């Protein structure tokens, strides 16, 4: 399964190919979209992209963890984490792709 990783450059190239903007404008557009998503998440807002999924920021409280080597208990400080929840449409597309790969 280990396919290729899609990079920012790949996204910029895809916008350039499909939309017809210049490479520079395509790169700026991709950067603006990513920055808007990042800024919203930093503020703690949920970012929902229809037919794709939602990026949600959750707060985790302080808890006790354990060092696997020594078994020593270590406090893990509270923090915020980002979770991605794919939409049902995306899940269906992924599973359709899996069925085609197995043919």
SENUKOL-485669 format. One record per residue (C-alpha): x, z, y; residue in three letters. Coordinates in Angstrom, 3 decimals, decimal comma. Layout:
BEGIN
+----------+----------+----------+------+
|        X |        Z |        Y | rest |
+----------+----------+----------+------+
|        X |        Z |        Y |  ALA |
...
+----------+----------+----------+------+
END
This chain:
BEGIN
+----------+----------+----------+------+
|        X |        Z |        Y | rest |
+----------+----------+----------+------+
|    0,000 |    0,000 |    0,000 |  UNK |
|    2,777 |    0,815 |    2,540 |  UNK |
|    2,065 |   -2,002 |    4,997 |  UNK |
|    3,732 |   -2,620 |    8,310 |  UNK |
|    3,460 |   -0,284 |   11,289 |  UNK |
|    1,722 |   -1,735 |   14,347 |  UNK |
|    3,673 |   -0,987 |   17,525 |  UNK |
|    2,878 |   -1,180 |   21,223 |  UNK |
|    4,761 |   -4,462 |   21,316 |  UNK |
|    2,499 |   -5,796 |   18,539 |  UNK |
|   -0,598 |   -4,758 |   20,493 |  UNK |
|    0,740 |   -6,390 |   23,653 |  UNK |
|    1,499 |   -9,595 |   21,737 |  UNK |
|   -2,015 |   -9,608 |   20,224 |  UNK |
|   -3,581 |   -9,262 |   23,701 |  UNK |
|   -1,299 |  -12,041 |   24,973 |  UNK |
|   -2,307 |  -14,345 |   22,084 |  UNK |
|   -6,050 |  -13,642 |   22,112 |  UNK |
|   -6,902 |  -12,996 |   25,754 |  UNK |
|   -4,563 |  -15,412 |   27,457 |  UNK |
|   -3,040 |  -13,033 |   29,990 |  UNK |
|    0,687 |  -13,255 |   30,657 |  UNK |
|    2,948 |  -11,125 |   28,483 |  UNK |
|    3,566 |   -8,793 |   31,431 |  UNK |
|   -0,144 |   -8,441 |   32,210 |  UNK |
|   -0,904 |   -7,883 |   28,520 |  UNK |
|    1,705 |   -5,113 |   28,331 |  UNK |
|    0,321 |   -3,484 |   31,490 |  UNK |
|   -3,226 |   -3,629 |   30,121 |  UNK |
|   -2,247 |   -2,006 |   26,819 |  UNK |
|   -0,295 |    0,698 |   28,681 |  UNK |
|   -3,256 |    1,398 |   30,988 |  UNK |
|   -5,637 |    1,801 |   28,038 |  UNK |
|   -3,234 |    4,094 |   26,162 |  UNK |
|   -2,606 |    6,146 |   29,308 |  UNK |
|   -6,348 |    6,572 |   29,927 |  UNK |
|   -6,862 |    7,745 |   26,337 |  UNK |
|   -3,879 |   10,125 |   26,574 |  UNK |
|   -4,971 |   11,565 |   29,925 |  UNK |
|   -8,483 |   12,219 |   28,615 |  UNK |
|   -7,140 |   13,992 |   25,532 |  UNK |
|   -4,766 |   16,134 |   27,623 |  UNK |
|   -7,824 |   17,269 |   29,623 |  UNK |
|   -9,465 |   18,279 |   26,337 |  UNK |
|  -12,048 |   15,493 |   26,416 |  UNK |
|  -13,236 |   13,652 |   23,307 |  UNK |
|  -12,471 |    9,926 |   23,258 |  UNK |
|  -15,042 |    7,930 |   21,303 |  UNK |
|  -14,484 |    4,240 |   20,627 |  UNK |
|  -17,598 |    2,651 |   19,113 |  UNK |
|  -17,086 |    1,074 |   15,676 |  UNK |
|  -13,587 |    2,598 |   15,579 |  UNK |
|  -13,699 |    6,378 |   15,741 |  UNK |
|  -13,264 |    9,503 |   17,823 |  UNK |
|  -10,184 |   11,396 |   18,974 |  UNK |
|  -11,037 |   15,087 |   19,329 |  UNK |
|   -8,865 |   17,924 |   20,654 |  UNK |
|   -9,378 |   21,203 |   18,807 |  UNK |
|   -7,999 |   24,639 |   19,573 |  UNK |
|   -6,391 |   26,581 |   16,749 |  UNK |
|   -6,049 |   30,320 |   17,043 |  UNK |
|   -3,004 |   32,403 |   16,191 |  UNK |
|   -2,491 |   32,901 |   12,481 |  UNK |
|    0,060 |   34,127 |   10,003 |  UNK |
|    2,128 |   31,539 |    8,158 |  UNK |
|    4,731 |   31,975 |    5,480 |  UNK |
|    8,292 |   30,655 |    5,234 |  UNK |
|    8,256 |   28,829 |    1,877 |  UNK |
|   11,936 |   29,589 |    1,167 |  UNK |
|   11,950 |   33,301 |    1,882 |  UNK |
|    8,253 |   34,188 |    1,634 |  UNK |
|    8,600 |   35,956 |    4,986 |  UNK |
|    5,433 |   36,074 |    7,089 |  UNK |
|    5,762 |   34,309 |   10,433 |  UNK |
|    3,187 |   34,272 |   13,250 |  UNK |
|    2,039 |   30,777 |   14,246 |  UNK |
|    1,091 |   30,686 |   17,909 |  UNK |
|   -2,236 |   29,288 |   19,127 |  UNK |
|   -2,170 |   25,592 |   19,936 |  UNK |
|   -4,302 |   22,518 |   20,477 |  UNK |
|   -4,300 |   19,708 |   17,928 |  UNK |
|   -5,717 |   16,205 |   18,025 |  UNK |
|   -7,901 |   15,006 |   15,177 |  UNK |
|   -9,028 |   11,426 |   14,536 |  UNK |
|  -12,390 |   10,919 |   12,876 |  UNK |
|  -12,950 |    7,295 |   11,850 |  UNK |
|  -16,385 |    5,757 |   12,344 |  UNK |
|  -18,495 |    4,723 |    9,380 |  UNK |
|  -17,962 |    1,083 |   10,410 |  UNK |
|  -14,181 |    1,489 |   10,233 |  UNK |
|  -14,386 |    3,343 |    6,909 |  UNK |
|  -16,489 |    0,516 |    5,487 |  UNK |
|  -14,043 |   -2,154 |    6,717 |  UNK |
|  -11,101 |   -0,249 |    5,221 |  UNK |
|  -12,840 |    0,087 |    1,876 |  UNK |
|  -13,873 |   -3,585 |    1,884 |  UNK |
|  -10,209 |   -4,459 |    2,461 |  UNK |
|   -9,254 |   -2,236 |   -0,477 |  UNK |
|  -11,753 |   -4,006 |   -2,738 |  UNK |
|  -10,320 |   -7,408 |   -1,720 |  UNK |
|   -6,744 |   -6,206 |   -2,398 |  UNK |
|   -7,716 |   -5,189 |   -5,936 |  UNK |
|   -9,126 |   -8,632 |   -6,813 |  UNK |
+----------+----------+----------+------+
END
